[in-house]
Amino acid sequence: MTEILPGVFLLDPANPELRHATNVVLLRDAKGGGYTLLDTGLPKGMVPRDMVSEVEQFCRAQKGSLSDIHRILITHLHLDHTGNLKALQERTGAKVYAHWMEAAFIANSPVYKGPGMLPQEPVRITETLRDGDALDAFDGLVAYHTPGHTPGHLSFYAPTRRILFTGDAVMRQDGPLTVSAPQYTFSQQMAALSLRRLATLDVESVVTYHGEPILKDGKQHLKTASEQAYGGKYEN
Ligand SMILES: [Zn+2]
């Protein structure tokens, strides 16, 4: 576990080569003495890691238990984000949040017809979010509807900390931030538009789900990626 910024913890896989392949993040809540989990990783069996026990170990290291996870925020339906959702929901008793559209797809009602790996087992999500909803998690989070990668994709912004948790609205491999590849993306055009919106936010740190986090000058990195997604500069 690495605290990349105060109160922002990344779960580190046993195999360091998998570091930043999927950044499952835990956030220390300013109020209520608990934690908020952001996305849940691929299921055990598909990867050489067991996210449920990693989260449990994290809680133990903080001298607590799994019931300290008060909320689970899901950015979108893809299996690498929802793979351990059911198990973690059951083990933690946390409230689970997703965009209302994505919540329907995660419940397989209707079954999602789009690219990317689908959830293996339906999960009913009762806490549905809309664009602009504020959450009393971490130091205050605002849900941003960032469609493109999937129709109901959410990013989460912490305005007082100037940190953006992007899910797959934007990602990294080794180099700069980019939108996701077309084979995993519902609408490349919408993804570029969502990124253009994110690039207007006052952001210092960008925590992507895939790739190493960017801790400084996030806004400039987002702007560059957004221009790249459009194939050049644009009028804001
Ligand atoms: Zn995805």
Residues whose N, C-alpha, C, O or C-beta is under 5 A from the ligand:
A	BS01	ZN	H78 D168
